[in-house]
Amino acid sequence: MRNHMSVSSPPRFVKRSATHLVMLLTMISATLQSQSKDINGALTPATAQLKSARAAVDQVAFLVGQWKGSGWVAEGPGKRSEFQQTERVQKWANGTALIIQGEGSVPDSATGEMKVVFQAAAFLAYDTRTSTFSMLNAGGTGQTLLNTPEVSRNRLVWGYEAGGNQIRYVITLTADGRWHEIGEMTRDGGKRWDQFFFMELERTR
């Protein structure tokens, strides 16, 4: 980009830059103050909110890490398709959110080598204003899904409606430290849930 300022511009530029610098320093100072304790040692509102959000996300902190395992998905009465799965989960946004990345593979029918057939990503975050979680899912189809999951200690449940049916996925931590997940569907408002998906993973990192 060319500089179109005339020789008379520097004083105005310097003045404007100084004003911006003062504004920036003021913002930084305000941010630091909002994330600290007051003179009596009590948590400020901003710090208390951050602490609360981190504690909420810590309920499912067991997901953080890299995982590998297998599972199956129903493709009709008595028919299942098996797959291999990897998951990568990391904390983000000062520990107030999780980023989840999953990838599923199956053997190529011609070569027998594993090929990726499914990729998904999700963003899970806690909002102290509403005391609720929000989860944005992207299943690699060009569409996204925003839902309100149920979170408790070592348990995450999320779902959606499809064609008048309710679908939910339940993720739990087993006693031996495995990622255990099932997918279920109900056609009668929750009176009966039929399982159509299963996955179990081991932590690799």
LOVO-546456 format. One line per field, with one value per atom (N, C-alpha, C): residue in three letters; atom name; x, y, z. Coordinates in steps of 0.05 Angstrom, whole numbers, plus 5000, padded with zeros to 4 digits. Layout:
BEGIN
residu (ALA_...)
atome (CA_...)
east (X_...)
north (Y_...)
up (Z_...)
This chain:
BEGIN
residu (MET_MET_MET_ARG_ARG_ARG_ASN_ASN_ASN_HIS_HIS_HIS_MET_MET_MET_SER_SER_SER_VAL_VAL_VAL_SER_SER_SER_SER_SER_SER_PRO_PRO_PRO_PRO_PRO_PRO_ARG_ARG_ARG_PHE_PHE_PHE_VAL_VAL_VAL_LYS_LYS_LYS_ARG_ARG_ARG_SER_SER_SER_ALA_ALA_ALA_THR_THR_THR_HIS_HIS_HIS_LEU_LEU_LEU_VAL_VAL_VAL_MET_MET_MET_LEU_LEU_LEU_LEU_LEU_LEU_THR_THR_THR_MET_MET_MET_ILE_ILE_ILE_SER_SER_SER_ALA_ALA_ALA_THR_THR_THR_LEU_LEU_LEU_GLN_GLN_GLN_SER_SER_SER_GLN_GLN_GLN_SER_SER_SER_LYS_LYS_LYS_ASP_ASP_ASP_ILE_ILE_ILE_ASN_ASN_ASN_GLY_GLY_GLY_ALA_ALA_ALA_LEU_LEU_LEU_THR_THR_THR_PRO_PRO_PRO_ALA_ALA_ALA_THR_THR_THR_ALA_ALA_ALA_GLN_GLN_GLN_LEU_LEU_LEU_LYS_LYS_LYS_SER_SER_SER_ALA_ALA_ALA_ARG_ARG_ARG_ALA_ALA_ALA_ALA_ALA_ALA_VAL_VAL_VAL_ASP_ASP_ASP_GLN_GLN_GLN_VAL_VAL_VAL_ALA_ALA_ALA_PHE_PHE_PHE_LEU_LEU_LEU_VAL_VAL_VAL_GLY_GLY_GLY_GLN_GLN_GLN_TRP_TRP_TRP_LYS_LYS_LYS_GLY_GLY_GLY_SER_SER_SER_GLY_GLY_GLY_TRP_TRP_TRP_VAL_VAL_VAL_ALA_ALA_ALA_GLU_GLU_GLU_GLY_GLY_GLY_PRO_PRO_PRO_GLY_GLY_GLY_LYS_LYS_LYS_ARG_ARG_ARG_SER_SER_SER_GLU_GLU_GLU_PHE_PHE_PHE_GLN_GLN_GLN_GLN_GLN_GLN_THR_THR_THR_GLU_GLU_GLU_ARG_ARG_ARG_VAL_VAL_VAL_GLN_GLN_GLN_LYS_LYS_LYS_TRP_TRP_TRP_ALA_ALA_ALA_ASN_ASN_ASN_GLY_GLY_GLY_THR_THR_THR_ALA_ALA_ALA_LEU_LEU_LEU_ILE_ILE_ILE_ILE_ILE_ILE_GLN_GLN_GLN_GLY_GLY_GLY_GLU_GLU_GLU_GLY_GLY_GLY_SER_SER_SER_VAL_VAL_VAL_PRO_PRO_PRO_ASP_ASP_ASP_SER_SER_SER_ALA_ALA_ALA_THR_THR_THR_GLY_GLY_GLY_GLU_GLU_GLU_MET_MET_MET_LYS_LYS_LYS_VAL_VAL_VAL_VAL_VAL_VAL_PHE_PHE_PHE_GLN_GLN_GLN_ALA_ALA_ALA_ALA_ALA_ALA_ALA_ALA_ALA_PHE_PHE_PHE_LEU_LEU_LEU_ALA_ALA_ALA_TYR_TYR_TYR_ASP_ASP_ASP_THR_THR_THR_ARG_ARG_ARG_THR_THR_THR_SER_SER_SER_THR_THR_THR_PHE_PHE_PHE_SER_SER_SER_MET_MET_MET_LEU_LEU_LEU_ASN_ASN_ASN_ALA_ALA_ALA_GLY_GLY_GLY_GLY_GLY_GLY_THR_THR_THR_GLY_GLY_GLY_GLN_GLN_GLN_THR_THR_THR_LEU_LEU_LEU_LEU_LEU_LEU_ASN_ASN_ASN_THR_THR_THR_PRO_PRO_PRO_GLU_GLU_GLU_VAL_VAL_VAL_SER_SER_SER_ARG_ARG_ARG_ASN_ASN_ASN_ARG_ARG_ARG_LEU_LEU_LEU_VAL_VAL_VAL_TRP_TRP_TRP_GLY_GLY_GLY_TYR_TYR_TYR_GLU_GLU_GLU_ALA_ALA_ALA_GLY_GLY_GLY_GLY_GLY_GLY_ASN_ASN_ASN_GLN_GLN_GLN_ILE_ILE_ILE_ARG_ARG_ARG_TYR_TYR_TYR_VAL_VAL_VAL_ILE_ILE_ILE_THR_THR_THR_LEU_LEU_LEU_THR_THR_THR_ALA_ALA_ALA_ASP_ASP_ASP_GLY_GLY_GLY_ARG_ARG_ARG_TRP_TRP_TRP_HIS_HIS_HIS_GLU_GLU_GLU_ILE_ILE_ILE_GLY_GLY_GLY_GLU_GLU_GLU_MET_MET_MET_THR_THR_THR_ARG_ARG_ARG_ASP_ASP_ASP_GLY_GLY_GLY_GLY_GLY_GLY_LYS_LYS_LYS_ARG_ARG_ARG_TRP_TRP_TRP_ASP_ASP_ASP_GLN_GLN_GLN_PHE_PHE_PHE_PHE_PHE_PHE_PHE_PHE_PHE_MET_MET_MET_GLU_GLU_GLU_LEU_LEU_LEU_GLU_GLU_GLU_ARG_ARG_ARG_THR_THR_THR_ARG_ARG_ARG)
atome (N_CA_C_N_CA_C_N_CA_C_N_CA_C_N_CA_C_N_CA_C_N_CA_C_N_CA_C_N_CA_C_N_CA_C_N_CA_C_N_CA_C_N_CA_C_N_CA_C_N_CA_C_N_CA_C_N_CA_C_N_CA_C_N_CA_C_N_CA_C_N_CA_C_N_CA_C_N_CA_C_N_CA_C_N_CA_C_N_CA_C_N_CA_C_N_CA_C_N_CA_C_N_CA_C_N_CA_C_N_CA_C_N_CA_C_N_CA_C_N_CA_C_N_CA_C_N_CA_C_N_CA_C_N_CA_C_N_CA_C_N_CA_C_N_CA_C_N_CA_C_N_CA_C_N_CA_C_N_CA_C_N_CA_C_N_CA_C_N_CA_C_N_CA_C_N_CA_C_N_CA_C_N_CA_C_N_CA_C_N_CA_C_N_CA_C_N_CA_C_N_CA_C_N_CA_C_N_CA_C_N_CA_C_N_CA_C_N_CA_C_N_CA_C_N_CA_C_N_CA_C_N_CA_C_N_CA_C_N_CA_C_N_CA_C_N_CA_C_N_CA_C_N_CA_C_N_CA_C_N_CA_C_N_CA_C_N_CA_C_N_CA_C_N_CA_C_N_CA_C_N_CA_C_N_CA_C_N_CA_C_N_CA_C_N_CA_C_N_CA_C_N_CA_C_N_CA_C_N_CA_C_N_CA_C_N_CA_C_N_CA_C_N_CA_C_N_CA_C_N_CA_C_N_CA_C_N_CA_C_N_CA_C_N_CA_C_N_CA_C_N_CA_C_N_CA_C_N_CA_C_N_CA_C_N_CA_C_N_CA_C_N_CA_C_N_CA_C_N_CA_C_N_CA_C_N_CA_C_N_CA_C_N_CA_C_N_CA_C_N_CA_C_N_CA_C_N_CA_C_N_CA_C_N_CA_C_N_CA_C_N_CA_C_N_CA_C_N_CA_C_N_CA_C_N_CA_C_N_CA_C_N_CA_C_N_CA_C_N_CA_C_N_CA_C_N_CA_C_N_CA_C_N_CA_C_N_CA_C_N_CA_C_N_CA_C_N_CA_C_N_CA_C_N_CA_C_N_CA_C_N_CA_C_N_CA_C_N_CA_C_N_CA_C_N_CA_C_N_CA_C_N_CA_C_N_CA_C_N_CA_C_N_CA_C_N_CA_C_N_CA_C_N_CA_C_N_CA_C_N_CA_C_N_CA_C_N_CA_C_N_CA_C_N_CA_C_N_CA_C_N_CA_C_N_CA_C_N_CA_C_N_CA_C_N_CA_C_N_CA_C_N_CA_C_N_CA_C_N_CA_C_N_CA_C_N_CA_C_N_CA_C_N_CA_C_N_CA_C_N_CA_C_N_CA_C_N_CA_C_N_CA_C_N_CA_C_N_CA_C_N_CA_C_N_CA_C_N_CA_C_N_CA_C_N_CA_C_N_CA_C_N_CA_C_N_CA_C_N_CA_C_N_CA_C_N_CA_C_N_CA_C_N_CA_C_N_CA_C_N_CA_C_N_CA_C_N_CA_C_N_CA_C_N_CA_C_N_CA_C_N_CA_C_N_CA_C_N_CA_C_N_CA_C_N_CA_C)
east (5017_5000_5018_5011_5026_5018_5037_5031_5024_4999_4989_4990_5002_5003_5022_5014_5031_5051_5070_5090_5079_5054_5042_5027_5027_5012_5025_5051_5064_5053_5050_5040_5013_4994_4968_4971_4988_4992_5003_5023_5035_5015_4999_4978_4958_4950_4930_4942_4967_4981_4983_4990_4992_4965_4944_4917_4910_4916_4910_4926_4951_4968_4957_4947_4935_4910_4894_4870_4877_4898_4906_4916_4932_4942_4920_4900_4876_4861_4857_4843_4858_4885_4901_4899_4901_4900_4873_4851_4824_4821_4833_4831_4846_4870_4885_4871_4859_4845_4820_4807_4783_4789_4814_4822_4838_4837_4851_4832_4844_4828_4827_4807_4806_4825_4826_4845_4839_4815_4808_4813_4823_4828_4804_4782_4758_4759_4747_4748_4730_4740_4724_4703_4682_4662_4673_4692_4704_4719_4735_4751_4733_4712_4693_4679_4672_4659_4678_4703_4723_4727_4729_4732_4708_4685_4660_4659_4666_4665_4685_4709_4730_4721_4708_4699_4678_4660_4639_4651_4670_4683_4700_4711_4727_4711_4684_4668_4673_4680_4685_4714_4731_4759_4772_4759_4770_4773_4758_4759_4784_4798_4821_4844_4855_4876_4871_4886_4883_4874_4855_4842_4841_4839_4838_4822_4805_4790_4773_4750_4733_4704_4686_4658_4642_4616_4598_4573_4561_4536_4517_4492_4471_4463_4460_4452_4427_4411_4387_4384_4361_4356_4378_4392_4412_4438_4442_4465_4481_4507_4524_4549_4557_4582_4603_4626_4646_4666_4679_4697_4719_4740_4761_4759_4764_4759_4782_4788_4807_4793_4800_4789_4812_4811_4830_4815_4819_4804_4824_4819_4836_4820_4829_4817_4824_4805_4810_4797_4802_4790_4793_4818_4824_4811_4808_4797_4767_4753_4724_4710_4725_4713_4730_4718_4732_4729_4750_4750_4753_4734_4734_4736_4755_4759_4759_4741_4739_4742_4753_4757_4753_4735_4729_4740_4749_4761_4751_4750_4742_4761_4764_4781_4771_4789_4781_4775_4752_4744_4763_4778_4796_4824_4834_4862_4864_4843_4845_4857_4867_4879_4857_4863_4844_4841_4816_4810_4791_4795_4778_4751_4729_4702_4685_4696_4680_4698_4692_4706_4685_4690_4671_4687_4674_4686_4664_4671_4651_4665_4650_4659_4640_4650_4633_4642_4624_4631_4609_4618_4600_4596_4570_4563_4554_4569_4561_4536_4529_4505_4480_4480_4456_4460_4485_4492_4486_4491_4486_4510_4511_4531_4518_4534_4526_4546_4536_4553_4547_4567_4564_4578_4563_4574_4574_4596_4598_4606_4588_4593_4605_4616_4629_4610_4585_4565_4559_4572_4566_4544_4534_4513_4524_4513_4521_4497_4502_4481_4488_4470_4474_4455_4465_4448_4457_4440_4446_4451_4475_4481_4477_4475_4474_4502_4512_4540_4539_4552_4556_4584_4591_4618_4623_4643_4651_4628_4610_4588_4578_4575_4566_4544_4521_4499_4490_4490_4481_4463_4446_4429_4414_4395_4380_4355_4338_4314_4318_4308_4311_4286_4271_4248_4227_4225_4205_4216_4240_4252_4273_4279_4299_4324_4347_4372_4390_4403_4422_4447_4469_4495_4503_4511_4519_4548_4565_4593_4599_4612_4620_4648_4659_4686_4683_4694_4691_4710_4706_4723_4752_4758_4786_4796_4782_4792_4787_4767_4761_4739_4739_4718_4696_4673_4651_4628_4619_4598_4577_4552_4530_4512_4499_4480_4453_4432_4405_4385_4362_4340_4314_4296_4269_4248_4227_4206_4180_4181_4157_4161_4178_4181_4198_4213_4231_4222_4200_4191_4209_4219_4236_4259_4284_4308_4321_4326_4339_4367_4386_4414_4421_4435_4443_4473_4487_4515_4530_4555_4572_4601_4615_4643_4658_4682_4698_4727_4739_4766_4785_4811_4831_4848_4857_4874_4902_4911_4938_4958_4947_4964_4950)
north (4976_5000_5025_5043_5068_5087_5104_5124_5150_5159_5183_5207_5206_5229_5250_5275_5297_5303_5322_5329_5342_5352_5366_5346_5321_5301_5291_5289_5277_5287_5312_5321_5308_5308_5296_5266_5253_5224_5217_5233_5228_5231_5252_5258_5235_5226_5204_5179_5173_5149_5149_5173_5176_5171_5181_5177_5147_5133_5105_5089_5098_5084_5087_5111_5115_5098_5096_5080_5051_5041_5013_5007_5024_5020_5020_5037_5038_5012_5001_4976_4953_4952_4931_4933_4958_4961_4952_4959_4951_4921_4908_4879_4866_4875_4864_4867_4890_4895_4878_4872_4856_4827_4818_4791_4787_4806_4804_4806_4806_4808_4837_4845_4872_4874_4898_4903_4886_4875_4858_4829_4823_4795_4780_4794_4780_4779_4759_4756_4777_4789_4808_4792_4805_4791_4776_4788_4775_4750_4752_4729_4707_4715_4695_4680_4694_4681_4662_4670_4652_4627_4630_4607_4589_4600_4584_4569_4582_4569_4546_4551_4530_4506_4511_4489_4473_4486_4472_4454_4465_4449_4426_4430_4409_4384_4385_4362_4341_4351_4332_4335_4343_4346_4320_4298_4271_4267_4282_4280_4291_4309_4322_4301_4301_4283_4272_4251_4237_4208_4199_4174_4157_4131_4113_4088_4078_4054_4046_4033_4023_4025_4019_4020_4008_4011_4002_4021_4021_4036_4018_4017_4001_4011_3993_4001_3986_3978_3964_3941_3927_3904_3883_3879_3858_3864_3888_3894_3917_3913_3934_3939_3963_3971_3979_3966_3971_3992_4007_4028_4031_4045_4053_4083_4092_4120_4132_4157_4172_4198_4208_4233_4249_4275_4293_4316_4319_4339_4357_4383_4402_4424_4434_4457_4482_4501_4526_4549_4573_4597_4599_4598_4600_4577_4554_4531_4531_4549_4551_4536_4523_4509_4485_4467_4444_4444_4437_4433_4403_4391_4362_4356_4339_4332_4301_4291_4262_4253_4229_4219_4189_4180_4151_4139_4114_4101_4072_4062_4035_4023_3997_3985_3990_3997_4000_3973_3970_3944_3933_3951_3942_3936_3954_3951_3940_3942_3933_3954_3975_3996_4014_4025_4042_4068_4077_4103_4118_4144_4162_4165_4160_4163_4183_4192_4210_4229_4254_4274_4292_4298_4316_4333_4356_4374_4386_4392_4404_4424_4444_4464_4465_4459_4458_4480_4497_4520_4524_4537_4542_4573_4581_4609_4615_4631_4636_4654_4668_4685_4669_4646_4629_4603_4598_4574_4549_4551_4528_4524_4500_4493_4497_4503_4503_4486_4472_4455_4458_4466_4468_4445_4429_4406_4410_4401_4401_4373_4360_4332_4327_4349_4345_4344_4354_4354_4381_4402_4429_4441_4426_4436_4434_4451_4451_4447_4439_4434_4447_4464_4477_4465_4454_4442_4449_4442_4447_4420_4412_4386_4385_4361_4356_4348_4362_4356_4351_4329_4323_4311_4303_4293_4268_4270_4248_4238_4256_4247_4271_4266_4286_4274_4287_4278_4300_4294_4314_4301_4316_4304_4325_4314_4331_4316_4330_4318_4314_4292_4286_4270_4282_4269_4262_4278_4273_4254_4244_4226_4242_4232_4244_4226_4238_4223_4235_4217_4227_4209_4222_4208_4212_4190_4191_4183_4201_4195_4194_4172_4169_4159_4162_4151_4126_4104_4078_4077_4057_4053_4050_4038_4034_4056_4079_4102_4102_4088_4088_4108_4117_4134_4116_4116_4098_4115_4109_4125_4108_4115_4101_4122_4114_4131_4117_4132_4120_4138_4125_4139_4131_4150_4144_4155_4140_4148_4155_4151_4155_4175_4194_4215_4207_4186_4178_4154_4142_4118_4094_4093_4071_4082_4075_4083_4059_4060_4038_4047_4030_4036_4031_4050_4046_4051_4059_4066_4059_4050_4043_4050_4060_4066_4066_4054_4054_4059_4079_4088_4086_4083_4084_4109_4120_4143_4136_4151_4145_4167_4189_4211_4231)
up (5000_5000_5000_4983_4981_5004_5012_5032_5019_5022_5008_5026_5050_5068_5057_5059_5051_5073_5067_5087_5111_5109_5132_5150_5143_5158_5183_5186_5209_5236_5241_5267_5274_5254_5259_5263_5248_5251_5278_5286_5313_5335_5332_5352_5354_5330_5329_5340_5334_5344_5374_5384_5413_5427_5414_5425_5425_5403_5401_5422_5426_5446_5474_5481_5507_5510_5489_5489_5493_5479_5481_5509_5521_5548_5568_5563_5581_5580_5556_5553_5567_5563_5575_5606_5616_5645_5656_5641_5650_5650_5629_5627_5650_5656_5678_5705_5708_5733_5736_5713_5714_5720_5715_5719_5744_5762_5787_5811_5835_5859_5868_5883_5893_5917_5930_5951_5976_5978_6000_5994_5970_5963_5952_5948_5937_5907_5896_5867_5854_5833_5818_5801_5791_5776_5752_5737_5714_5721_5743_5752_5762_5777_5787_5764_5743_5720_5707_5704_5691_5708_5734_5751_5750_5749_5747_5721_5699_5673_5671_5682_5682_5698_5721_5738_5723_5708_5693_5672_5657_5635_5647_5670_5683_5688_5688_5692_5670_5646_5624_5614_5632_5624_5618_5626_5620_5589_5574_5545_5533_5547_5536_5531_5507_5500_5472_5465_5440_5445_5428_5433_5407_5411_5388_5396_5377_5383_5360_5366_5345_5354_5335_5341_5318_5320_5299_5297_5274_5270_5255_5264_5252_5225_5206_5179_5170_5189_5183_5203_5202_5220_5219_5241_5242_5226_5216_5201_5213_5216_5228_5210_5211_5197_5218_5218_5237_5227_5245_5237_5258_5251_5269_5273_5298_5304_5320_5314_5330_5338_5362_5372_5384_5380_5392_5405_5431_5446_5461_5460_5474_5487_5510_5522_5507_5507_5493_5507_5499_5510_5540_5549_5578_5594_5581_5596_5599_5584_5586_5563_5546_5523_5515_5500_5489_5459_5445_5416_5411_5398_5394_5364_5356_5328_5326_5309_5306_5277_5273_5246_5246_5228_5226_5200_5202_5179_5176_5151_5146_5125_5123_5103_5075_5057_5029_5017_5003_4993_4972_4958_4937_4948_4964_4974_5002_5017_5045_5064_5052_5069_5081_5104_5118_5103_5100_5087_5105_5105_5121_5108_5122_5111_5127_5149_5166_5182_5182_5198_5211_5236_5251_5270_5276_5296_5313_5338_5356_5374_5382_5400_5424_5447_5471_5490_5499_5516_5537_5559_5581_5583_5587_5590_5618_5633_5661_5663_5641_5642_5643_5630_5630_5645_5655_5670_5653_5627_5609_5590_5579_5559_5531_5512_5484_5469_5448_5432_5403_5388_5359_5345_5330_5316_5286_5274_5245_5236_5221_5214_5186_5174_5148_5125_5129_5108_5097_5109_5102_5119_5138_5156_5185_5202_5230_5248_5272_5291_5318_5328_5353_5373_5395_5415_5444_5463_5491_5505_5508_5520_5550_5560_5589_5598_5617_5627_5656_5664_5693_5695_5719_5723_5706_5688_5670_5653_5645_5628_5611_5585_5566_5548_5547_5531_5512_5486_5467_5446_5433_5414_5397_5381_5362_5353_5338_5327_5297_5287_5258_5249_5231_5220_5241_5262_5283_5304_5301_5321_5337_5361_5377_5377_5374_5374_5395_5410_5430_5431_5439_5442_5471_5484_5512_5514_5524_5527_5557_5566_5594_5596_5620_5626_5641_5631_5645_5669_5685_5709_5702_5679_5671_5653_5652_5637_5608_5598_5569_5563_5538_5527_5517_5529_5522_5511_5487_5475_5461_5465_5451_5438_5416_5403_5404_5411_5413_5400_5392_5379_5391_5394_5404_5384_5380_5362_5377_5404_5420_5442_5438_5458_5482_5480_5501_5518_5510_5525_5520_5495_5488_5471_5478_5464_5451_5425_5411_5403_5410_5405_5375_5363_5335_5332_5353_5351_5377_5373_5396_5389_5408_5404_5431_5431_5456_5448_5462_5454_5478_5473_5493_5489_5511_5509_5499_5479_5468_5476_5485_5493_5512)
